[in-house]
Amino acid sequence: MKKDRVAQFRKKLEEKHRELVEEVGKNVLYGKGPDDDSTKDLGDQAATSYNREFLFELGNGTQRLLKEVVSALQKLDEGSYGDCERCGEAIADKRLEALPFARYCIDCQRAVEEEERTAAG
């Protein structure tokens, strides 16, 4: 991959990394809000609990995405960025433009998703 393309992808990944770190930080701060539920009625306590659980689940997805971005940045440093983790072929530039942290080429991504659906069903 050409150096200018690598630089473009690095910039995209670093921007996404900053966004995700900020989002994870906000979710952690919200989850550590005051726990004094003594003045709240039962409905308020339930709503607060639900909101925290909802943000926790969102945070888990964000943390997974953050790990994908960090992994892609490491691959850039190692020189293996853009190679499919499954077949070793190059991932199409258009796919990397859309998902700069993509781990698989489109064919392997479809196969992985099919395997996951089969395992879940």
Secondary structure, 3 states (H helix, E strand, C coil): CCHHHHHHHHHHHHHHHHHHHHHHHHHHHHHCCCCCCCCCCHHHHHHHHHHHHHHHHHHHHHHHHHHHHHHHHHHHHHCCCCECCCCCCECCHHHHHHCCCCCCCHHHHHHHHHHHHHHHC
